[in-house]
Amino acid sequence: MMNDPVVFGVFDRDADIDISARNLPHWFQPGVATFITFRTSDSMPKQVVDAWQCKLCRWLRDHGIEIEGPPPPKDLTKLPSSLRSEFLKYRSQLWHGSLDACHGECVLRNRELAEIVIESLRHFDGDRYHLDCAIVMPNHVHLLVQFNPPTTCCHQCDSWLHFTAHRINRRLGRRGSFWQSEPFDHLVRSADQFAYLQRYIARNGIAANLPPSDYLYWNRTD
């Protein structure tokens, strides 16, 4: 079953969308490829987040959008449409660049701990979901996955985070939160974007100038 060809779908604007929000918005469609990032609880120290927000505010002011200090606006509909996609791209670059700078303790450099994450992601592959690829970086994880009904993104992410946190904390002899509680997820919009995200995940460790021992990459074609 694992070797059967899998067709990864893309976002359909005309189909039903399950939209929810905590600190982040979450859009979900079954049968659609989803890019997910989850990160360790210490991966973004306050000073890093503050610097990130200041850069965003500076970008907005440089483009003629006056705001009164950080944080930058969450309601992007107030931005001119001509700037919205450019702002989102810049924001994403800053955020992922900050993650790749490997702040925090970065315990996932430990191959044994990284393998706990990959094993958990692969456990229900071909059943609850189809996993295309994943990378465990020193302080965060990226994956491309497509969920099969009745499995939902939020429910499965909660399961992954709970199970891996328990196993990793036990190995480290610790208690308490390990992951940031809310992952980022994005419905893939096109076949081109799917291919781009595959390349991004595959090259994330190299692009961050990490030695191969510092990250663990998996894809379904290996």
C-alpha positions as CSV (number, residue, x, y, z in Angstrom):
1,M,0.0,0.0,0.0
2,M,2.9,2.4,0.8
3,N,4.2,1.9,-2.8
4,D,0.8,2.7,-4.5
5,P,0.8,6.0,-6.4
6,V,-0.9,8.7,-4.4
7,V,-2.5,11.8,-6.0
8,F,-2.0,14.8,-3.9
9,G,-4.8,17.3,-4.3
10,V,-4.7,21.1,-4.3
11,F,-7.0,23.7,-2.7
12,D,-10.4,24.1,-4.3
13,R,-11.9,27.5,-3.8
14,D,-15.4,26.2,-4.8
15,A,-15.4,23.3,-2.3
16,D,-16.4,23.4,1.4
17,I,-13.7,24.7,3.7
18,D,-13.4,24.0,7.4
19,I,-12.1,27.2,9.0
20,S,-11.0,27.5,12.6
21,A,-8.7,29.8,14.6
22,R,-6.8,29.9,17.8
23,N,-3.8,32.2,17.6
24,L,-3.4,31.2,13.9
25,P,-6.1,30.7,11.2
26,H,-6.5,27.1,10.1
27,W,-8.1,26.1,6.8
28,F,-8.8,22.5,6.1
29,Q,-10.0,20.4,3.1
30,P,-9.8,16.6,3.1
31,G,-7.9,15.2,0.2
32,V,-5.7,18.4,-0.2
33,A,-2.0,18.5,0.3
34,T,-1.0,20.5,3.4
35,F,2.3,22.0,4.4
36,I,2.7,21.9,8.2
37,T,5.4,23.3,10.5
38,F,5.6,22.7,14.2
39,R,8.4,23.9,16.4
40,T,9.9,23.5,19.8
41,S,8.6,25.7,22.6
42,D,12.0,27.5,22.9
43,S,12.6,28.0,19.2
44,M,11.5,31.6,19.1
45,P,12.9,33.6,22.1
46,K,11.2,36.9,22.8
47,Q,14.0,39.0,21.5
48,V,13.9,37.1,18.2
49,V,10.1,37.6,17.8
50,D,10.5,41.3,18.8
51,A,13.2,41.8,16.1
52,W,11.0,40.0,13.5
53,Q,8.0,42.2,14.3
54,C,10.1,45.4,14.1
55,K,11.4,44.3,10.6
56,L,7.8,43.8,9.5
57,C,6.7,47.2,10.8
58,R,9.7,48.8,9.1
59,W,8.8,47.1,5.8
60,L,5.2,48.4,6.0
61,R,6.4,52.0,6.7
62,D,8.9,51.8,3.8
63,H,5.9,50.9,1.6
64,G,3.8,53.8,2.8
65,I,1.7,52.0,5.4
66,E,1.7,53.9,8.7
67,I,1.2,51.8,11.8
68,E,1.8,52.6,15.5
69,G,4.6,50.3,16.5
70,P,4.7,46.5,16.7
71,P,3.1,44.0,16.4
72,P,2.2,44.3,12.6
73,P,-1.5,44.1,11.7
74,K,-3.1,40.6,11.7
75,D,-5.9,41.8,9.5
76,L,-4.2,41.8,6.1
77,T,-7.4,42.8,4.3
78,K,-6.5,46.4,5.4
79,L,-3.4,46.3,3.2
80,P,-3.6,47.3,-0.4
81,S,-4.1,44.2,-2.6
82,S,-0.9,45.1,-4.5
83,L,1.2,44.8,-1.4
84,R,-0.6,41.9,0.4
85,S,1.2,39.0,-1.3
86,E,4.5,40.8,-1.2
87,F,4.1,41.3,2.5
88,L,3.1,37.7,3.1
89,K,6.2,36.5,1.2
90,Y,8.5,38.8,3.2
91,R,6.9,37.7,6.5
92,S,7.3,34.0,5.6
93,Q,11.0,34.5,4.7
94,L,11.7,36.3,8.0
95,W,9.9,33.6,10.0
96,H,11.5,30.6,8.4
97,G,14.9,32.4,8.4
98,S,14.5,32.8,12.2
99,L,13.6,29.2,12.6
100,D,16.6,28.1,10.5
101,A,18.9,30.2,12.7
102,C,18.4,27.4,15.3
103,H,17.6,29.3,18.5
104,G,16.8,27.4,21.7
105,E,18.3,24.2,22.9
106,C,17.8,22.4,19.6
107,V,17.6,18.9,21.1
108,L,16.3,17.5,17.8
109,R,19.9,17.5,16.6
110,N,20.0,14.2,18.5
111,R,19.3,11.6,15.9
112,E,17.5,9.3,18.3
113,L,15.0,12.1,19.2
114,A,14.6,13.1,15.5
115,E,13.8,9.4,14.7
116,I,10.9,9.5,17.3
117,V,9.3,12.3,15.3
118,I,9.8,10.6,11.9
119,E,8.5,7.3,13.2
120,S,5.4,9.0,14.6
121,L,4.7,10.8,11.3
122,R,5.0,7.5,9.4
123,H,2.9,5.4,11.8
124,F,-0.5,6.0,10.2
125,D,0.9,6.8,6.7
126,G,-1.4,5.2,4.1
127,D,-4.3,4.9,6.6
128,R,-5.2,8.2,8.3
129,Y,-3.2,10.3,5.8
130,H,-0.5,10.1,3.1
131,L,2.8,11.6,4.0
132,D,4.9,12.9,1.1
133,C,8.0,14.1,2.8
134,A,9.2,15.5,6.1
135,I,12.3,17.0,7.7
136,V,13.2,17.2,11.4
137,M,15.4,20.3,11.9
138,P,17.2,21.0,15.3
139,N,14.2,23.0,16.6
140,H,11.3,22.5,14.1
141,V,9.7,20.1,11.7
142,H,8.3,20.6,8.2
143,L,6.1,18.1,6.4
144,L,3.8,17.7,3.4
145,V,0.8,15.5,4.1
146,Q,-2.7,14.8,2.8
147,F,-5.4,13.7,5.3
148,N,-8.0,11.0,4.6
149,P,-11.5,11.4,6.0
150,P,-12.5,11.4,8.8
151,T,-9.0,12.4,10.0
152,T,-8.6,16.2,10.3
153,C,-5.4,18.3,10.3
154,C,-5.9,19.7,13.8
155,H,-6.8,16.4,15.4
156,Q,-3.8,14.6,13.9
157,C,-1.4,17.4,14.7
158,D,-2.5,17.3,18.3
159,S,-1.9,13.5,18.3
160,W,1.6,13.9,16.8
161,L,2.6,16.6,19.2
162,H,1.2,14.8,22.3
163,F,2.8,11.5,21.5
164,T,6.2,12.8,20.4
165,A,6.5,15.2,23.3
166,H,5.8,12.4,25.8
167,R,8.4,10.1,24.2
168,I,11.1,12.8,23.9
169,N,10.6,14.2,27.4
170,R,10.8,10.7,28.8
171,R,14.1,10.2,26.9
172,L,15.4,13.5,28.3
173,G,14.1,12.9,31.8
174,R,11.9,16.0,31.7
175,R,8.4,17.1,32.1
176,G,6.4,20.1,30.7
177,S,5.8,21.5,27.2
178,F,8.1,20.5,24.4
179,W,6.4,21.8,21.3
180,Q,4.8,25.2,20.7
181,S,1.1,24.3,21.1
182,E,-0.2,25.4,17.7
183,P,1.4,24.3,14.4
184,F,1.3,26.4,11.2
185,D,-0.6,24.8,8.3
186,H,-1.1,25.8,4.7
187,L,-3.3,24.2,2.0
188,V,-1.3,23.8,-1.1
189,R,-2.7,26.0,-3.9
190,S,-1.2,24.4,-7.0
191,A,1.0,21.7,-8.4
192,D,3.8,24.2,-8.8
193,Q,3.6,25.2,-5.2
194,F,3.5,21.5,-4.1
195,A,6.8,20.9,-6.1
196,Y,8.3,24.1,-4.6
197,L,7.5,22.9,-1.0
198,Q,8.9,19.4,-1.8
199,R,12.2,21.1,-2.8
200,Y,12.1,23.5,0.2
201,I,11.7,20.6,2.7
202,A,14.4,18.5,0.9
203,R,16.9,21.4,1.0
204,N,16.0,23.0,4.3
205,G,19.0,21.5,6.2
206,I,21.5,22.4,3.4
207,A,20.0,25.9,3.0
208,A,20.4,26.5,6.8
209,N,24.1,25.5,6.5
210,L,23.7,22.6,8.8
211,P,25.8,19.4,8.6
212,P,23.8,16.3,7.7
213,S,24.1,15.0,11.3
214,D,21.9,17.9,12.5
215,Y,18.8,17.1,10.6
216,L,16.7,14.0,9.4
217,Y,15.0,14.0,6.0
218,W,12.5,11.4,4.8
219,N,10.4,11.2,1.6
220,R,8.1,8.5,0.3
221,T,10.2,7.7,-2.8
222,D,13.3,6.7,-0.9
